[in-house]
Amino acid sequence: LPTLSKNTTPLVFMTILIKYLNNNHNISVVSLRDREVHSIFNIPGVRVILLGEKSFYDKLKYLNKLNYDIILSSLFQADVLASVLSGSCKKISMVRADILMNYIYDKGKITGPLMYFIHAISLSQFDSIFALTYHNAKRLIFCKKNKIKIIRNFINEPSVKNTILNNDQVLRLLSVGHLSSRKGIFDLVEIVGGLLSENFNIKLTILGEGPLEQKIRNYI
């Protein structure tokens, strides 16, 4: 991962995976930017490698010396570096969002598309890529289709049923994520507010933190 110091979704996912695999596998966790170990990885038997002080070339040189069978990486910097590592190991990554639109949103209309292009080329060197939606998968323009596995938001779709609520039943909504404009969280709050003003029986629970937290609290 680029860093172990932020509680990102890939970090939480990999922590769970590591705890599941740790008894039967030798696992190393590599941080490309950190210089101190994050407390979340105080897992016995797991080796944490910090490469924050090394240049890109030195990171590549160091990792190529390791003996590994599988590389699981996520996010731009980690995927780019993993894509150029030598050896016959299996490389796996995950795409959780529309990477083109995210880069444009975060980096602008010039740098964003360039980063997307570089990331898409890097992902083409992986053996498997997991995407959460078909739309996200379409952004993997250089990857062969047989390398892409779509897991639609971790929901078993056949089990999801349309339900008609009675007037006295409450429609309960749950939002979990970063409270930022990119996530559209305030749009959701405004929509629910509009429905409540029309006397709809609805309840929204929000779990998360971010720059829009105070704005949401003030609106509520």
C-alpha positions as CSV (number, residue, x, y, z in Angstrom):
1,L,0.0,0.0,0.0
2,P,1.1,3.6,-0.4
3,T,0.6,4.2,3.3
4,L,-0.5,2.4,6.5
5,S,-1.2,5.6,8.4
6,K,-4.7,6.2,7.1
7,N,-7.8,4.0,7.7
8,T,-8.6,3.6,4.0
9,T,-10.9,0.8,2.7
10,P,-8.0,-1.1,1.2
11,L,-6.1,-0.9,4.5
12,V,-9.0,-2.3,6.5
13,F,-9.6,-5.0,3.8
14,M,-6.0,-6.1,3.8
15,T,-5.9,-6.2,7.6
16,I,-8.8,-8.6,7.7
17,L,-7.3,-10.7,4.9
18,I,-4.0,-10.8,6.7
19,K,-5.6,-12.0,10.0
20,Y,-7.4,-14.7,8.0
21,L,-4.3,-16.0,6.2
22,N,-1.6,-15.4,8.8
23,N,-1.6,-18.9,10.3
24,N,-0.7,-20.6,7.1
25,H,1.3,-18.0,5.1
26,N,4.4,-15.9,5.5
27,I,3.1,-12.3,5.0
28,S,5.0,-9.1,4.5
29,V,3.2,-5.7,4.5
30,V,4.9,-3.0,2.5
31,S,4.3,0.7,3.0
32,L,5.8,2.9,0.2
33,R,5.6,6.2,2.1
34,D,5.6,5.5,5.8
35,R,8.6,5.7,8.2
36,E,6.7,4.5,11.3
37,V,4.6,1.4,11.8
38,H,0.9,2.0,12.1
39,S,-0.7,0.4,15.2
40,I,-3.3,-1.5,13.1
41,F,-0.5,-3.8,11.9
42,N,0.6,-5.0,15.3
43,I,-0.1,-8.6,14.2
44,P,2.2,-11.3,15.4
45,G,4.1,-13.0,12.6
46,V,3.5,-10.3,10.0
47,R,6.6,-8.5,8.7
48,V,6.1,-4.8,8.1
49,I,8.5,-3.1,5.6
50,L,8.7,0.7,5.5
51,L,10.2,2.2,2.4
52,G,9.3,5.9,3.0
53,E,12.9,7.0,2.9
54,K,13.8,5.3,-0.4
55,S,13.5,6.6,-3.9
56,F,11.2,4.8,-6.4
57,Y,14.2,3.0,-8.0
58,D,15.5,1.9,-4.6
59,K,12.0,0.7,-3.6
60,L,11.9,-1.3,-6.8
61,K,15.4,-2.7,-6.3
62,Y,14.6,-3.7,-2.7
63,L,11.3,-5.4,-3.5
64,N,12.8,-7.4,-6.4
65,K,15.1,-9.1,-3.9
66,L,12.2,-10.5,-1.9
67,N,10.9,-14.0,-2.5
68,Y,7.1,-13.7,-2.9
69,D,4.4,-15.8,-4.5
70,I,1.5,-13.3,-4.5
71,I,1.4,-9.5,-4.5
72,L,-1.8,-7.9,-3.4
73,S,-1.7,-4.1,-4.0
74,S,-4.1,-1.2,-4.2
75,L,-4.1,2.5,-5.1
76,F,-2.0,4.3,-7.7
77,Q,1.6,4.3,-6.3
78,A,1.4,0.7,-5.1
79,D,-0.1,-0.6,-8.4
80,V,2.4,1.3,-10.6
81,L,5.4,-0.1,-8.6
82,A,4.0,-3.6,-8.4
83,S,3.3,-3.6,-12.2
84,V,7.1,-3.3,-13.0
85,L,8.4,-5.8,-10.4
86,S,10.1,-8.7,-12.0
87,G,9.6,-12.4,-11.2
88,S,6.8,-15.0,-11.8
89,C,4.6,-14.1,-8.8
90,K,0.8,-13.6,-9.2
91,K,-0.2,-9.9,-9.0
92,I,-3.7,-8.9,-7.8
93,S,-5.3,-5.5,-7.4
94,M,-8.7,-4.0,-6.7
95,V,-10.6,-1.1,-8.2
96,R,-13.3,0.3,-5.9
97,A,-14.4,3.4,-7.8
98,D,-14.5,5.2,-11.2
99,I,-10.7,5.8,-11.3
100,L,-10.9,8.3,-14.2
101,M,-13.5,10.6,-12.5
102,N,-11.7,10.3,-9.1
103,Y,-8.4,11.4,-10.6
104,I,-10.1,14.3,-12.5
105,Y,-11.9,15.3,-9.2
106,D,-8.7,15.2,-7.1
107,K,-6.0,16.2,-9.6
108,G,-7.7,18.3,-12.2
109,K,-8.6,18.0,-15.9
110,I,-4.9,17.7,-17.0
111,T,-3.1,15.7,-14.4
112,G,-6.1,13.6,-13.6
113,P,-6.5,11.9,-17.0
114,L,-2.7,11.4,-17.2
115,M,-2.7,9.6,-13.9
116,Y,-5.7,7.5,-15.0
117,F,-3.8,6.5,-18.2
118,I,-0.7,5.5,-16.3
119,H,-2.8,3.5,-13.7
120,A,-4.8,1.8,-16.4
121,I,-1.6,0.7,-18.2
122,S,-0.1,-0.5,-14.9
123,L,-3.2,-2.6,-14.1
124,S,-2.9,-4.4,-17.4
125,Q,0.2,-6.1,-16.0
126,F,-1.7,-7.7,-13.2
127,D,-3.0,-11.3,-13.3
128,S,-6.3,-10.4,-11.6
129,I,-8.2,-7.2,-10.9
130,F,-11.4,-7.1,-8.7
131,A,-13.9,-4.3,-9.5
132,L,-17.0,-3.4,-7.6
133,T,-19.2,-2.6,-10.6
134,Y,-19.3,-3.1,-14.4
135,H,-18.9,0.7,-14.8
136,N,-15.7,0.6,-12.8
137,A,-14.5,-2.4,-14.8
138,K,-15.0,-0.4,-18.1
139,R,-12.3,2.0,-17.0
140,L,-9.7,-0.8,-17.1
141,I,-9.3,-0.2,-20.8
142,F,-6.0,-2.0,-21.2
143,C,-6.9,-5.1,-19.2
144,K,-8.1,-8.4,-20.8
145,K,-11.7,-9.1,-19.8
146,N,-10.8,-12.6,-18.4
147,K,-8.5,-10.9,-15.8
148,I,-11.3,-8.8,-14.4
149,K,-13.6,-10.2,-11.7
150,I,-16.6,-8.1,-10.7
151,I,-18.0,-8.3,-7.2
152,R,-20.9,-6.0,-7.1
153,N,-20.5,-4.1,-3.8
154,F,-20.2,-7.4,-1.9
155,I,-24.0,-8.0,-2.3
156,N,-25.5,-11.3,-3.4
157,E,-28.0,-9.7,-5.9
158,P,-30.5,-12.6,-6.1
159,S,-31.1,-12.1,-2.4
160,V,-32.1,-8.5,-2.8
161,K,-35.8,-8.1,-3.1
162,N,-38.1,-5.1,-3.8
163,T,-40.2,-4.4,-0.8
164,I,-43.3,-2.3,-0.5
165,L,-43.5,-0.7,3.0
166,N,-46.7,0.0,4.8
167,N,-47.4,3.6,5.8
168,D,-46.5,2.9,9.4
169,Q,-43.2,1.3,8.5
170,V,-39.9,3.2,8.6
171,L,-37.6,3.1,5.6
172,R,-34.2,2.9,7.2
173,L,-31.1,4.0,5.2
174,L,-27.5,3.5,6.1
175,S,-24.5,5.4,4.6
176,V,-21.0,4.4,5.4
177,G,-18.1,6.3,4.0
178,H,-15.9,9.5,3.8
179,L,-18.0,12.6,4.3
180,S,-16.7,14.5,1.2
181,S,-18.3,16.1,-1.9
182,R,-16.9,13.3,-4.1
183,K,-19.1,10.7,-2.3
184,G,-22.2,12.8,-2.8
185,I,-23.1,12.5,0.9
186,F,-24.7,16.0,1.2
187,D,-26.9,15.3,-1.9
188,L,-28.2,12.3,0.0
189,V,-28.8,14.4,3.1
190,E,-30.7,17.0,1.1
191,I,-32.8,14.3,-0.6
192,V,-33.8,12.7,2.7
193,G,-34.5,16.1,4.1
194,G,-36.9,16.8,1.2
195,L,-38.6,13.5,1.7
196,L,-39.1,14.2,5.4
197,S,-40.6,17.5,4.6
198,E,-43.2,15.6,2.5
199,N,-44.0,13.4,5.5
200,F,-42.2,10.3,4.3
201,N,-41.4,7.9,7.1
202,I,-37.7,7.6,6.6
203,K,-34.6,7.5,8.7
204,L,-31.0,8.0,7.6
205,T,-28.0,6.9,9.6
206,I,-24.5,8.2,8.6
207,L,-21.3,6.6,9.7
208,G,-18.1,8.4,8.7
209,E,-16.0,11.5,9.0
210,G,-14.6,14.1,6.7
211,P,-14.7,17.8,5.6
212,L,-18.5,17.9,5.2
213,E,-19.2,16.6,8.8
214,Q,-19.9,20.0,10.3
215,K,-22.0,21.1,7.2
216,I,-24.1,18.0,7.6
217,R,-24.6,18.6,11.3
218,N,-25.6,22.2,10.7
219,Y,-28.1,21.1,8.1
220,I,-29.7,18.5,10.3
